[in-house]
Amino acid sequence: MQTNAVPRVLPDMKPSAVFASIAQRSAHEAGRPWAFILAIAVVLAWSVSGPLFHYSDTWQLVINTGTTVITFLMVFLIQNAQNRDTGAIQLKLDELIRATEGAQNRLISLESQSEDTLAEVRADLAVACEDVKSAAVSPAE
């Protein structure tokens, strides 16, 4: 059984689950070597076909349109994958904070707090870091 198995799209899934499944699978496959090789092959085939089509405007439009559409769609797929990865990382960090004795539980779910709260926590942590640096530099009494 694969550890990186990507869920298959099932017909009874909600539209958001279908999108998530397609996005996850597409992002996974787009990052594989064969996808890069396929992209190079398409560009080479297009380049070689230039003389056949007399380097016409239509010939140029084919590659321009194709790459624009693919880029447009990949933006959404990559953003979805990045959102999922970031969410998973945040949950893992939250669990580490929760399980670590002496950790500041106010840091759990910090990413969903306001900018003012983030600035306040950032300032508090900066002061705490300076305190640690000062304690490390000053001689023990």
Summary of the structure (lengths in Angstrom):
residues: 141
radius of gyration: 24.9
end to end distance: 59.2
largest distance: 85.0
contacts: 282
relative contact order: 0.06
helix: 76%
strand: 0%
